[in-house]
Amino acid sequence: MSDLAWINAAITAARPQAVGALLRYFRDLDTAEEAFQDACLRALNNWPKNGPPRDPAAWLIMVGRNAALDGVRKRSRQTELPSEEVLSDLDDQEDRAADLVDASDYRDDVLRLLFICCHPDLPATQQIAMALRIVSGLSVKQIARAFLVTEAAMEQRITRAKRIVADGETAFETPGAIERSERLAAVAAMVYLVFNEGYSAGDNPARAQLCGEAIRLGRLLLRLFQTEPEIMGLLALMMVQHARTPARFDDEGQIVLLEDQDRTLWDHRMISEGLALIDKAMRHRRPGAYQVQAAIAALHARAATPADTDWAQIDALYANLERLTPSPVVTLNRAVAVSKTAGAEAALEMIEPLAERLAGYFHFHGLKGALNLELGRHAEARAAFDRAIALANTAAEAAHIRQHLDRLMADHDPSVRDAMAGKK
């Protein structure tokens, strides 16, 4: 491995701990980021000559903190000196720095850093952008490309988010047990939002990389909370879903449904790791929503062929998920399992009451169209497919529904059927 490669890997792995600790020292996101960048530049100069430090995160924290303090002192020569109490506090802080860099501080610093990205006044998209920039270290250009916006627009979004955090009453002290539990739930939800941003991106490689980044954040959370079954479930869920990525789209970028995917293309090593995590989580006997969703994904992953899928068990798990987190989307997903066990008519009856709440949801109309098509109700199917196309989030989703619509028209519209026959 080249010097640049191993240095980049070490810096990437150490970033959350280092930025989190620097944020604790300086209580300012911009100062913490600038201090970390200074430390990275010095690492690029120092590490190739002297070799990697025993603890890269501790090295980056110490060097970054000292560089930032040097900056404070240089600026103080040009401005009025701060009070003696402030200067003394900085010196004391420097003397105690080495003692503060240990595993327990890493844990609290990273949790605090992730929680700051989950500031309640920030919309979800800004929470994700903040996490990808500050915790993961993705460039503004990378994040902008993933969200399909200009670099300038993303820079403004992140700057606005930082300003909201700076203007708010952000707690920097070590969180207590109750706060830790509350923060963990918020952070887990943010990580899953990052994953879904990538998973729903179709075959767009710029956005699809968000799945890998969310899994990296999930691994980080699991290192911090090694006995928390919901974090095991979250990581397992993301891994099993992401493992199917190579088979989700064909060579032309068209969606391939789960039942039609080439299962030999799945990343079975990642699936095995995810399945092991699910089994470990279940042994704690503290079920949660992520664990249930992971168990559903596991049943699909364990089926050698579509015919082997245990749809009855999937239905039961979705029923459990409805009790844990009632949602029309959960009921919609359960209806797919019901269609496999009780038929399309029963599934349609289940989703009809959801029509008003899911009127603007692509997947509702796509499923409604498919169920009506299965029942031979072609006019209803066509109307649902037309609505789904109008609501599609990606070109791949629209193209997938259009294929259904084209087949419907070819099978049941004589003029279209004859025209297509003439092309053969």
SVG drawing of the C-alpha trace seen along z (x, -y; Angstrom):
<svg xmlns="http://www.w3.org/2000/svg" viewBox="-61 -45 73 68">
<polyline fill="none" stroke="black" stroke-width="0.4" points="0.0,0.0 1.4,-3.4 2.1,-6.1 -0.8,-8.2 -3.2,-5.2 -2.5,-4.1 -2.4,-7.7 -5.8,-8.4 -7.2,-5.2 -5.9,-6.1 -7.1,-9.7 -10.6,-8.6 -10.9,-6.1 -9.7,-8.6 -11.8,-11.5 -14.9,-11.1 -12.9,-10.7 -10.5,-13.6 -13.1,-16.1 -15.3,-15.1 -12.5,-15.8 -11.5,-19.1 -15.1,-20.2 -15.2,-19.4 -12.0,-21.6 -13.1,-24.6 -16.9,-24.3 -17.1,-25.6 -17.5,-23.4 -15.5,-25.6 -12.6,-25.8 -12.7,-22.0 -12.7,-21.3 -9.8,-23.8 -7.8,-22.3 -8.3,-18.8 -7.3,-19.9 -4.1,-21.4 -3.3,-18.2 -4.0,-16.2 -1.5,-18.4 1.1,-17.8 0.4,-14.1 1.1,-14.0 4.5,-15.6 5.3,-13.7 4.0,-10.1 5.8,-9.0 9.1,-9.9 8.5,-8.7 5.9,-6.0 2.3,-5.8 1.7,-6.8 0.5,-4.2 -2.8,-6.0 -3.5,-8.2 -6.6,-9.7 -4.7,-10.9 -1.9,-12.2 -4.3,-14.2 -6.2,-15.6 -3.0,-16.8 -1.5,-18.3 -4.8,-19.9 -5.4,-21.3 -1.9,-22.8 -2.2,-24.3 -5.5,-25.9 -4.1,-27.3 -1.1,-28.7 -3.6,-30.5 -5.4,-31.9 -2.1,-33.2 -1.0,-34.7 -4.3,-36.5 -4.1,-37.8 -0.9,-39.7 -3.0,-41.8 -6.0,-42.3 -6.6,-43.0 -5.4,-40.1 -8.1,-38.0 -8.5,-37.8 -5.9,-36.0 -8.6,-33.4 -9.0,-32.5 -5.3,-32.2 -4.8,-30.1 -7.7,-27.8 -6.1,-27.3 -2.8,-26.3 -4.5,-23.9 -6.4,-22.4 -3.2,-21.8 -1.6,-20.1 -4.6,-17.8 -5.0,-16.9 -3.1,-13.6 -5.1,-12.4 -8.4,-13.2 -7.6,-11.1 -8.9,-7.7 -11.6,-5.2 -14.4,-6.7 -13.8,-10.2 -13.7,-8.9 -17.1,-7.3 -18.7,-10.5 -17.0,-12.8 -18.2,-10.8 -21.7,-10.5 -21.8,-14.2 -20.6,-14.9 -23.2,-12.7 -25.9,-14.2 -25.0,-17.7 -25.6,-16.7 -29.1,-15.6 -30.0,-19.1 -33.8,-19.2 -34.0,-22.5 -32.4,-21.1 -34.4,-19.4 -33.4,-15.8 -31.4,-16.7 -29.3,-19.2 -28.7,-16.7 -27.4,-14.2 -25.3,-16.8 -23.8,-17.9 -23.0,-14.3 -21.4,-13.5 -19.3,-16.7 -18.2,-16.8 -18.3,-13.1 -17.4,-11.3 -15.3,-14.0 -16.8,-13.9 -16.1,-17.0 -18.8,-19.6 -18.5,-18.6 -19.1,-14.9 -22.1,-15.7 -23.5,-18.1 -23.2,-15.4 -24.9,-12.9 -27.9,-15.2 -28.0,-16.4 -27.5,-20.1 -24.8,-22.6 -21.7,-22.8 -22.6,-26.4 -26.1,-25.3 -24.7,-22.6 -22.1,-24.9 -24.9,-27.3 -26.9,-24.4 -24.1,-23.2 -23.1,-26.8 -26.8,-27.5 -26.9,-24.3 -23.7,-25.2 -25.1,-28.6 -28.3,-27.1 -26.1,-24.8 -23.9,-27.7 -26.9,-29.9 -28.6,-27.1 -27.9,-26.0 -25.8,-22.9 -24.7,-20.9 -21.0,-19.9 -20.9,-18.1 -20.7,-14.3 -24.3,-13.0 -25.9,-11.1 -27.6,-7.7 -31.0,-9.1 -29.6,-11.6 -27.3,-8.9 -30.4,-6.7 -32.3,-9.6 -29.3,-10.7 -28.6,-7.2 -32.1,-6.9 -31.8,-10.2 -28.3,-9.2 -29.5,-5.8 -32.4,-7.4 -30.0,-9.8 -27.7,-7.0 -30.6,-5.2 -31.7,-8.3 -28.2,-8.5 -28.5,-4.9 -32.0,-5.4 -30.7,-8.5 -28.3,-6.2 -30.5,-3.1 -33.3,-5.1 -31.0,-6.7 -31.4,-4.0 -28.1,-3.2 -26.7,-6.7 -23.1,-5.9 -22.6,-9.3 -25.6,-8.8 -25.2,-5.1 -22.0,-5.6 -24.1,-7.0 -25.1,-3.4 -21.4,-2.5 -20.9,-5.6 -24.0,-4.8 -22.7,-1.3 -19.4,-2.8 -21.2,-5.1 -23.3,-2.0 -20.0,-0.1 -18.8,-3.2 -22.0,-3.2 -21.7,0.5 -18.1,0.0 -19.5,-2.6 -22.5,-0.5 -21.4,3.1 -24.3,4.6 -27.1,2.5 -29.3,4.9 -31.1,2.1 -27.7,0.9 -26.9,4.5 -30.2,4.6 -29.7,1.3 -26.2,2.4 -27.5,5.8 -30.5,4.3 -28.3,2.0 -25.7,4.7 -28.3,7.2 -30.1,4.7 -26.8,3.2 -25.5,6.7 -28.2,7.0 -27.0,3.9 -25.2,5.7 -28.4,7.4 -30.9,4.5 -30.4,3.0 -29.7,4.5 -27.1,3.4 -29.4,0.6 -30.1,-0.7 -33.6,0.8 -34.9,2.0 -34.8,5.7 -37.4,6.8 -36.2,9.0 -37.9,12.1 -36.2,11.7 -32.7,10.9 -29.7,13.1 -28.9,14.2 -25.4,15.3 -24.6,11.6 -25.4,10.8 -22.5,10.1 -22.9,13.2 -20.0,12.4 -21.8,9.2 -25.0,11.1 -23.4,13.6 -22.0,10.9 -25.5,9.3 -27.2,12.6 -24.7,13.2 -25.5,9.7 -29.2,10.4 -28.9,13.7 -26.7,12.0 -29.3,9.1 -32.2,11.6 -30.4,13.3 -30.7,10.1 -34.5,10.6 -35.1,6.8 -36.9,6.5 -37.0,3.2 -38.0,1.8 -34.6,2.2 -34.2,5.8 -37.6,6.7 -36.8,5.0 -33.5,6.8 -35.2,10.1 -37.5,9.5 -34.4,8.8 -32.8,11.9 -35.7,14.1 -35.3,12.8 -31.6,13.3 -31.8,16.9 -34.2,18.0 -32.2,19.8 -35.0,19.0 -38.0,16.8 -40.2,19.8 -38.4,20.6 -39.3,17.2 -41.2,17.7 -44.0,15.1 -46.1,16.2 -43.2,15.4 -42.6,12.1 -46.3,11.3 -46.0,12.0 -42.9,9.9 -44.6,7.0 -47.6,7.4 -45.1,7.1 -43.5,4.0 -47.0,2.4 -47.4,2.7 -43.9,1.3 -44.0,-1.6 -47.5,-2.0 -47.2,-3.5 -49.1,-3.4 -45.9,-2.5 -45.4,0.5 -48.9,1.7 -48.3,1.2 -45.2,3.4 -47.1,6.0 -49.7,6.0 -47.1,7.5 -46.6,10.4 -50.4,10.8 -50.7,10.9 -48.4,13.9 -50.2,15.8 -53.9,14.7 -54.0,13.3 -54.3,10.0 -57.8,9.3 -57.0,9.5 -53.9,7.2 -56.1,4.6 -58.6,4.6 -55.7,3.9 -54.2,0.9 -57.5,-0.8 -57.8,-2.6 -54.3,-4.0 -55.3,-5.8 -55.7,-9.3 -52.5,-9.2 -50.4,-7.7 -51.9,-9.6 -48.5,-11.1 -46.5,-8.0 -45.0,-6.3 -44.9,-2.8 -48.6,-2.8 -49.8,-3.4 -47.2,-0.9 -48.5,1.9 -52.1,1.0 -51.5,1.2 -49.7,4.6 -52.5,6.0 -55.2,4.9 -53.3,6.2 -53.0,9.6 -56.8,9.6 -57.5,8.7 -58.8,5.2 -56.9,3.5 -58.5,0.0 -57.8,-0.3 -54.3,1.0 -53.6,-1.5 -54.8,-4.4 -52.7,-3.4 -49.6,-2.9 -50.1,-6.3 -50.2,-7.9 -47.1,-6.0 -45.1,-7.2 -46.1,-10.8 -44.8,-10.3 -41.6,-8.4 -38.5,-9.6 -36.0,-8.4 -35.9,-7.6 -35.4,-3.9 -38.7,-3.8 -40.6,-5.5 -39.1,-3.1 -40.0,-0.1 -43.7,-1.1 -43.8,-2.0 -42.7,1.5 -45.8,2.8 -48.0,0.3 -46.6,1.2 -47.2,4.9 -50.7,4.1 -51.5,2.1 -49.9,4.7 -51.9,7.5 -55.3,5.7 -55.3,3.0 -55.6,4.6 -54.1,1.7 -51.0,1.6 -50.7,5.4 -50.9,5.4 -48.4,2.5 -45.9,4.4 -46.5,7.6 -45.6,5.7 -42.2,4.7 -41.2,8.3"/>
</svg>
